Amino acid sequence: MHSILVVDDEPSIREFLQIMLAREGYEVSCAEDGREAITLFEKSPFDVVLADIRMPKTSGFEVLNRIKELSPGTKVIMITAYASFESAVESMKEGAYDYIAKPLTWMR
């Protein structure tokens, strides 16, 4: 079973992703900010990380960079409500596996 870490400061997004991914058979953990995500990942790596770009304390890009340092093979998917060409390009340059704009209507 693949393990997924969902990182988002919006409780509704975390809950939605946790429910939908668990229904698909994934083991899902959640973090409400980047610091918590990095701490969880350092304790037990995940196969996939879904990380919001804009979060207080630690941004999704900081999460992406730290995870790539710790586990280059982990797939990190960046999600954002503020999609732009620039942030999509930056995500890919930093090593993100994919970039998804909110709202996440494709999962409903």
DASUL-V787621 format. One record per pair of residues at least 12 apart in sequence whose ideal C-beta (glycine too) atoms are under 6 Angstrom apart, sorted by sequence separation. I is the first residue (numbers start at 1). J is the second residue. D is the distance in Angstrom with one decimal. If there is no record, write none. Layout:
I/J/D
I/J/D
This chain:
18/30/5.6
51/63/4.8
64/76/5.0
78/91/4.4
14/30/4.5
4/21/5.6
49/67/5.8
60/78/5.7
78/96/4.7
83/101/3.7
76/96/5.3
77/97/5.5
34/55/5.5
76/97/5.9
77/98/4.6
78/99/4.9
79/100/4.9
81/102/4.2
4/26/5.0
33/55/5.3
35/57/5.2
75/97/3.9
9/32/5.8
35/58/4.9
2/26/5.5
3/27/4.5
4/28/5.1
5/29/5.3
6/30/4.8
7/31/4.7
9/33/5.9
33/57/4.9
34/58/2.7
53/78/5.6
1/27/5.3
37/63/5.2
41/67/5.8
45/71/5.0
48/75/4.8
49/76/4.7
50/77/5.0
51/78/5.9
52/79/5.5
53/80/4.2
68/95/4.9
34/62/5.6
38/66/5.1
34/63/4.5
50/79/5.8
7/37/4.1
64/94/5.4
64/96/5.9
5/46/4.2
3/46/4.6
3/47/5.2
4/48/4.7
5/49/4.7
6/50/5.0
7/51/4.3
8/52/4.2
2/47/4.4
9/55/4.6
7/63/6.0
20/107/5.1
